[in-house]
Amino acid sequence: MHFDIKDGKIWLQQNLNDQNPAEEVIAMGMERQDIVLGLQPPYKRPYTDYGVT
């Protein structure tokens, strides 16, 4: 897994396992819109349930 923190948002850059770390971060109290799936191309991000920048 590779995470970055940019402008107060958590960016999931890489996930090479079968777990969903974004959902684990949400379970810890982070807002869904504050997580960006950086591993997805920018044109796909609006179709996810996560943040978009």
C-alpha positions in Angstrom: 0.0 0.0 0.0 1.1 3.5 -0.7 -0.6 6.6 0.9 0.1 10.3 0.5 -1.4 13.2 2.4 -2.0 16.2 0.1 -3.9 19.3 1.0 -5.5 17.5 4.0 -6.7 14.6 2.0 -5.5 11.0 2.1 -4.5 9.7 -1.4 -4.5 6.0 -1.9 -1.8 5.6 -4.6 -1.2 1.9 -4.7 -2.9 -1.2 -3.2 -1.4 -4.6 -4.1 -3.5 -6.7 -1.7 -7.1 -7.9 -1.4 -8.0 -5.5 1.5 -9.7 -2.2 1.1 -7.6 0.3 3.1 -9.9 3.2 2.2 -12.8 1.6 4.1 -10.5 0.9 7.0 -9.6 4.6 7.2 -13.3 5.5 7.1 -14.0 3.1 10.0 -11.3 5.1 11.9 -13.4 8.3 11.5 -12.1 9.9 8.3 -14.7 11.4 6.0 -15.3 9.6 2.7 -14.8 12.8 0.6 -11.3 13.3 2.3 -10.0 10.1 0.6 -8.9 10.2 -3.0 -8.3 7.1 -5.0 -5.1 8.3 -6.7 -4.6 4.9 -8.2 -7.7 5.6 -10.4 -7.3 7.9 -13.5 -8.7 11.3 -12.9 -11.6 10.8 -15.3 -12.8 7.8 -13.2 -12.6 9.4 -9.8 -16.0 11.2 -10.0 -17.6 7.7 -10.4 -16.2 6.4 -7.1 -17.7 7.0 -3.7 -14.6 8.9 -2.6 -13.2 12.4 -2.9 -12.3 14.0 -6.2 -9.8 16.7 -6.8 
